[in-house]
Amino acid sequence: MFMNRVDLIKKVFQELEQEGTEGLVKRAIDISSCLKTYCTFRFPEKYFGIAFSFHQNIKLDISSFQDLSELEVSLFSDASFPESKFLLIQLNNREKRINDIFAIICANVVNSILEVASEKEGVRIVITQMRKWKDLFSKRKGNKLSLQEQQGLFGELFFLRKLLLSTIDKGTIISCWGGPYMAPKDFQSDKWAVEVKTTSANSHSGISINGELQLDESEVEQLYLFNLVVDTLQQDGQTLPELVAVIRQMLKSDLRADSLFESKLILSGYFDLDEKYYNERHYCIRKELYFLVNDEFPRVKKNDLRIGVSEVRYNISLNYSGENLVTEDDVIKTIESNEGNK
């Protein structure tokens, strides 16, 4: 469903470009939404955009978008509808890859407002989404994921799939996935957290810990470390796009969870247009280990540091943590119990 919407937007962009009408032209997207939604094209600059029309009484602050180098956000009266405003989000970049990524982002924004009833709430969601995407354009520039980033994302999605097989609400599960936001823990709720570390079977350097908060359990009742050990092969095993496809299939009947998942995939830097590149690596699962992080588990905590010390990076060995081993069933039941009691 999501990819169909991406294809629809790209198709409208292509049609507008082929027409080559001078100036800014718009065409409505055929969706059921609280906002009138358009694809736009500016000629002769050849800039694509997405736009939304809504009642002029809705207040909107776009000042935080004024200094972007590639995204231009503007607000003016809608000449087509009296007493309406027209919000235009335009990509000032002709590079094909960036344009393809922009189409994906547009589809995600559209996806996020499909079940919203009011124009005011729809506008709020659009602006919230765009605040996330502006960092993607200013920092990543749409680069492919590095080999390390691919492996890390595979591990997070591998554990996410396990949670989706549990009794927990799917939207709640996706909400708990904090990895795309660079949160201290990859998964966290009020009372529990799980940090996922994916390592290569032939690696003997231990597990790399990024920061003093990653294995600090002081803010939750249970913190678990999930160590997924993989071999990377040219065939056999599962690729990152294959795992993404499995999760999409699991979420297809839940629009809210599906939309949030697609948003977090984008924030992770994952785009389907890179599938060919990611399909070169197959992950074969060698070992799955779960540890309860408490007591004497090897780690550095925030309270262990002297004043002025921060952003700690260190490696730990799990060879001496056998007494902290727990089963996957223990972890899933703990999470189900906590989420079920809300």
C-alpha positions in Angstrom: 0.0 0.0 0.0 2.7 2.5 1.0 4.8 1.7 -2.1 1.7 2.1 -4.3 1.4 5.6 -2.9 5.0 6.3 -3.7 4.5 5.1 -7.3 1.3 7.3 -7.5 3.3 10.4 -6.5 6.2 9.7 -8.8 3.7 9.2 -11.7 2.1 12.6 -11.0 5.5 14.2 -10.8 6.4 12.7 -14.2 3.2 13.9 -15.8 3.7 17.4 -14.6 7.3 17.4 -15.8 6.3 16.2 -19.3 3.7 18.9 -19.6 6.4 21.6 -19.0 3.9 24.4 -18.2 5.9 27.4 -17.1 5.6 28.6 -13.5 4.3 26.6 -10.5 1.6 24.1 -11.4 -0.2 21.7 -9.1 -2.3 18.5 -9.5 -4.5 17.0 -6.8 -3.5 13.5 -5.5 -6.3 11.0 -5.5 -6.5 10.2 -1.8 -9.1 10.5 1.0 -7.6 13.0 3.4 -8.7 15.9 5.7 -6.4 18.2 3.6 -6.5 19.0 -0.1 -3.2 17.5 -1.2 -1.2 18.3 -4.4 1.9 17.4 -6.2 3.6 20.5 -7.7 6.2 21.2 -10.3 8.0 24.4 -11.0 9.3 25.0 -14.6 11.8 25.9 -15.9 13.7 25.2 -12.6 12.3 21.6 -12.7 11.6 21.5 -8.9 9.1 19.0 -7.5 7.0 19.7 -4.4 4.0 18.7 -2.3 1.3 21.1 -1.2 -1.6 21.2 1.2 -4.6 23.6 1.2 -6.6 24.3 4.4 -8.7 27.0 6.1 -7.0 30.4 6.7 -7.9 30.4 10.4 -5.5 27.6 11.1 -2.3 29.2 12.5 1.0 27.9 11.2 4.6 28.8 12.0 7.1 27.8 9.3 10.0 29.9 10.6 12.1 26.8 11.6 12.2 25.9 7.9 13.6 29.1 6.5 17.3 28.2 6.5 17.2 24.9 4.7 19.4 24.6 1.6 17.4 22.1 -0.4 13.8 22.3 1.0 11.8 25.5 0.5 8.7 25.8 2.7 6.3 28.7 1.9 2.8 29.7 2.9 0.5 31.9 0.9 -3.2 32.4 0.0 -4.8 29.7 -2.1 -6.0 31.3 -5.3 -8.2 28.3 -6.0 -10.2 28.3 -2.7 -11.5 31.4 -0.9 -10.4 31.8 2.8 -7.8 29.1 2.3 -4.0 28.9 2.8 -1.6 27.0 0.6 1.4 25.3 2.2 4.1 24.4 -0.3 7.1 22.1 0.4 9.4 22.3 -2.6 12.6 20.4 -3.2 15.2 22.6 -4.8 17.4 19.8 -6.1 17.4 18.1 -9.6 19.4 15.0 -8.6 17.4 11.9 -9.5 18.2 10.0 -6.3 17.2 12.9 -4.1 14.0 13.4 -6.1 13.2 9.7 -5.6 13.8 10.0 -1.8 11.6 13.1 -1.8 8.8 11.1 -3.4 9.1 8.5 -0.6 9.0 11.2 2.0 5.9 12.8 0.4 4.1 9.5 0.4 4.9 9.0 4.1 3.5 12.5 4.9 0.4 11.7 3.0 0.1 8.3 4.7 0.3 10.0 8.1 -2.8 12.1 7.6 -5.1 9.5 6.0 -7.1 8.7 9.2 -7.0 12.3 10.6 -10.4 13.9 10.9 -9.6 17.6 11.2 -7.6 20.0 9.0 -6.0 21.5 12.1 -4.6 18.1 13.2 -3.6 17.3 9.7 -1.5 20.5 9.4 0.1 19.8 12.8 1.1 16.3 11.6 2.5 17.5 8.3 4.7 20.1 10.1 5.8 17.5 12.7 6.8 15.1 9.9 8.7 17.8 8.0 10.7 18.7 11.1 12.0 15.2 11.1 12.8 15.1 7.4 14.7 18.4 7.3 17.6 16.8 9.3 17.7 14.0 6.8 18.3 16.4 3.9 20.7 18.6 5.8 22.9 15.8 7.2 22.6 12.5 5.3 22.0 13.9 1.8 20.3 10.5 1.0 23.5 8.4 1.3 23.2 4.6 1.4 23.6 2.9 4.7 27.2 1.8 5.5 27.9 -1.9 6.1 27.8 -1.4 9.8 24.6 0.6 9.7 23.0 -2.1 7.6 23.9 -4.8 10.1 22.7 -2.7 13.0 19.4 -2.0 11.3 19.0 -5.7 10.5 19.4 -6.6 14.2 16.8 -4.0 15.3 14.3 -5.2 12.7 15.0 -8.9 13.6 14.0 -8.2 17.2 11.1 -5.9 16.1 9.7 -8.9 14.2 9.8 -11.0 17.3 7.8 -8.4 19.2 5.2 -8.2 16.4 4.6 -11.9 16.9 3.6 -11.3 20.5 0.3 -10.3 22.0 1.3 -6.6 22.2 -0.5 -4.0 20.1 1.5 -3.4 16.9 1.3 0.4 17.1 2.7 0.2 20.6 5.6 -1.9 19.5 6.6 0.4 16.7 6.3 3.4 19.1 8.8 1.7 21.4 11.4 1.4 18.6 13.8 4.2 19.4 16.8 3.3 17.3 15.8 5.6 14.4 15.8 8.5 16.8 19.3 7.7 18.1 17.8 7.0 21.5 20.1 5.6 24.2 18.2 2.3 24.0 16.9 0.7 20.8 13.6 -0.3 22.3 12.1 1.3 25.4 8.8 1.8 27.2 8.0 3.0 30.7 9.2 0.0 32.6 11.4 -2.0 30.2 14.1 -1.5 27.6 16.1 -3.6 25.2 19.4 -2.8 23.6 20.2 -4.7 20.4 23.8 -5.4 19.4 24.4 -7.3 16.2 27.9 -8.7 15.8 29.7 -10.8 13.2 30.4 -14.5 14.1 34.1 -14.0 13.3 34.5 -10.9 15.4 36.5 -11.3 18.7 36.5 -7.7 19.8 33.4 -7.9 22.0 30.4 -5.6 21.9 30.8 -1.9 21.4 28.8 0.3 23.8 28.1 3.9 22.7 27.6 6.2 25.7 27.1 5.9 29.4 23.2 5.6 29.1 23.1 2.6 26.7 23.4 0.0 29.5 22.2 2.1 32.4 19.0 0.5 33.8 18.3 3.2 36.4 15.3 4.5 34.5 13.5 1.2 33.9 12.7 -1.9 35.9 14.1 -4.3 33.4 16.9 -3.7 30.9 17.9 -6.5 28.5 20.8 -6.8 26.1 20.1 -8.8 23.0 23.2 -10.0 21.2 22.5 -11.2 17.7 25.5 -13.0 16.1 25.4 -13.3 12.3 27.5 -14.5 9.4 27.4 -12.2 6.3 27.2 -14.2 3.1 26.6 -13.6 -0.6 23.8 -16.1 -0.6 21.7 -18.1 2.0 20.3 -16.3 5.0 18.1 -13.3 4.9 18.7 -9.8 3.3 17.7 -6.5 4.9 15.1 -5.8 2.2 13.6 -9.3 2.7 13.2 -8.6 6.4 11.6 -5.2 5.7 9.2 -6.9 3.4 8.2 -9.4 6.1 7.5 -6.7 8.6 5.5 -4.7 6.1 3.3 -7.7 5.5 2.7 -8.1 9.3 1.7 -4.4 9.5 -0.5 -4.1 6.3 -3.8 -4.3 8.2 -2.8 -1.6 10.7 -2.5 1.8 9.0 -1.2 3.7 12.1 1.5 1.1 12.8 2.4 0.8 9.1 2.7 4.6 8.7 4.9 4.9 11.8 7.1 2.1 10.7 7.7 3.7 7.3 8.6 7.0 9.0 11.1 5.3 11.2 12.6 3.4 8.2 13.2 6.7 6.5 14.7 8.2 9.7 17.0 5.2 9.8 18.2 6.1 6.3 16.6 3.1 4.6 15.0 3.6 1.2 13.7 0.9 -1.2 15.5 2.4 -4.1 18.7 0.9 -2.6 17.4 -2.6 -2.5 19.8 -3.9 -5.1 22.7 -2.6 -3.1 21.4 -4.2 0.2 20.5 -7.5 -1.4 24.2 -8.2 -1.9 24.5 -9.1 1.8 22.7 -12.1 3.4 22.6 -12.5 7.1 22.8 -16.1 8.5 21.8 -16.2 12.2 24.5 -18.0 14.3 23.5 -17.2 17.8 20.9 -15.3 19.8 21.8 -14.3 23.4 19.7 -12.4 25.9 21.1 -10.8 29.1 19.4 -9.1 32.0 21.5 -6.0 32.7 21.8 -5.6 36.5 24.2 -5.9 39.5 27.7 -6.9 38.3 27.0 -6.9 34.6 30.0 -5.3 32.8 29.1 -1.7 31.9 29.6 1.9 32.7 26.7 3.9 34.1 26.1 7.6 34.3 26.6 7.7 38.1 30.0 6.0 37.6 31.5 9.0 35.8 33.3 11.9 37.3 32.0 15.4 36.6 32.9 16.5 33.2 33.2 13.0 31.6 30.6 12.2 29.0 30.1 10.4 25.6 31.9 7.3 26.8 32.7 4.6 24.2 33.9 1.2 25.3 33.9 -2.6 24.6 32.6 -5.3 26.8 33.1 -9.1 26.7 30.1 -11.3 27.4 32.2 -14.3 28.3 31.8 -13.6 32.0 28.1 -12.8 32.0 26.7 -16.3 32.0 24.7 -15.8 35.3 22.8 -12.9 33.6 21.6 -15.1 30.7 17.9 -15.2 30.3 15.6 -16.8 27.7 13.8 -15.1 24.8 10.6 -16.3 26.4 11.5 -14.4 29.6 12.1 -11.2 27.7 8.9 -11.4 25.6 6.7 -12.3 28.6 8.1 -9.4 30.7 7.3 -7.0 27.9 3.8 -8.5 27.3 3.1 -8.2 31.0 4.2 -4.6 31.2 2.4 -3.5 28.1 -0.8 -5.5 28.9 -1.2 -3.8 32.3 -1.3 -0.3 30.9 
